[in-house]
């Protein structure tokens, strides 16, 4: 019997070729993302051989964006979002303005109209959700200060692009004519009302309904029904947000995840959606590759080089300068800059809008797609170089600490690095028993929470020897390293061991590789959640059976 196999053929071709090219990339010790992108080029309409349906691939990729942002929301609370608003909001706005201005200048130099150059610049200013989050997750940075700033920055960019997608058609009609100011203000007002309405609905109504539904399903005892409920909430809220409130799928999914992230079922919900998130994220990169026409490399080499330069260096330098101007350390600034050195899904939507309005030439869309491909390929390399630079800075010998840095707090018996989700629990247990505790924390809100709990707080970067000495590590008995970043934890452990050879160091890790690295650098005890859970459960079982 005849079958319509367009969807099945697209999924099979996309995942099959992506597996082969991803395996080859892994074998060559480069990022699998490069393999997925090349797979998209191979099954795309611009190369011979298998041709998958580009439209279906893009819709499947949207599911990947929804699930990925939902997963991030599960680990991201409203408190986390508000804690970075002072840097994320002005930083994202200024960075968008700088990148857009650079894109406008390039477009005008190439002879395009101002309207098309403006849309081209906006497309170069917004980073890819999938690429940024995959990079942060691969390095366990989502729940760190750097990760919170990057995700908050991304949310502001998404909101700005939602506003742009509504205002641009009002500004430039189908023939490129500018509309009246009254219509523009009306459109802006409608967008603002819809965004505020969506946020209010999620925080007031959905915040009560969604957790109740998920708890009811969890108590039913059906794992299949729980998984279905999580997917229905993620996809349903994202689709409803786009249809009813005209906000992006990604923003709707993020808020749905953030609402559920405040419940005790957030970890289980994240685990249930993980396989689908990975599979559809792969389809996203394949869909990007399918849009790429290799001819642009030959026909427009100089404009392409200029486009990639704006994406990788122009807006990254702007982001770096902004973060440093707000007083954040060099490592945070480098992380934000590298995270934003690429473009993705919103850029494609803006490119399609510009061509559809007939104000942007098709070659501008080709440059955007080619720039996206090349910047996504460069991003893992930039992250690797950044990590090496950070480790080099951490391993560099530090100048002798001044008199102020050598003054140890009174009663510095135990020192805790980091007062996040894990550190705050440790601090409350220790302070609750009346024991003296010194906390080193570089986030002011978390430092205030540690001080409220009764700890002595040192605000600073714990990878610096002067800060460790200021916390009294010379005479302390125990050091607890509770930060989730393996590279920084290793540098702290190495410096702490050099300061006080008799110090008992307890650190946390997320993988066997991190455990080995921390032990090699001088940690006495390394706690990995999976191992401790297994040991505790086995201990309970043995006691019950005795």
Buried (B, 14 or more C-beta within 10 A) or exposed (E): EEEEEEEEBBBBBBBEBBBBBBEBBEEEEBBBBBBBBBBBBBBBEEBEEBBBBBEBBBBBBBBBBBBBBBBBBBBBBBEBBEBBEEBBBBBBBBBBBBBBBBBBBBBBEBEBBBBBBBBBBBBBBBBBBBBBBBBBBEBBBBBBBBBBBBBBBBBBBBBBBBBBBBBBBBBBBEEBEEBEEEEBEEBBEEBEEBBEEBBEBBBEEBBEEBBEBBEEBBEEEEEEEBBEBBBEBBBBBBBBBBEEBBBBBBBBBBBBBBBBBEBEBBEBBBEBBEEBBEBBBBBBBBBBBBBBBEEBEEEBEEBBEBBBEBBBEBBBBBBBBBBBEBEBBBBBBBBBBBBBBBBBBBBBBBBBBBBEBBBBBEBBBBBBBBBBBBBBBBBBEBBEEBBEBBBEBBEEEBEEBEEEBEEBBEBBBBBBBBBBEBBBEBBBEBBEEEEBBBBBBBBEEBBBBBBEBBBBBBBBBBBBBBBBBBBBBEEBEBBBBBBBBBBBBBBBBBBBBEBBEEBBBBBBBBEEEBBEBBBEBBBBEBBBEEEEEEEEEEEEEEEEEE
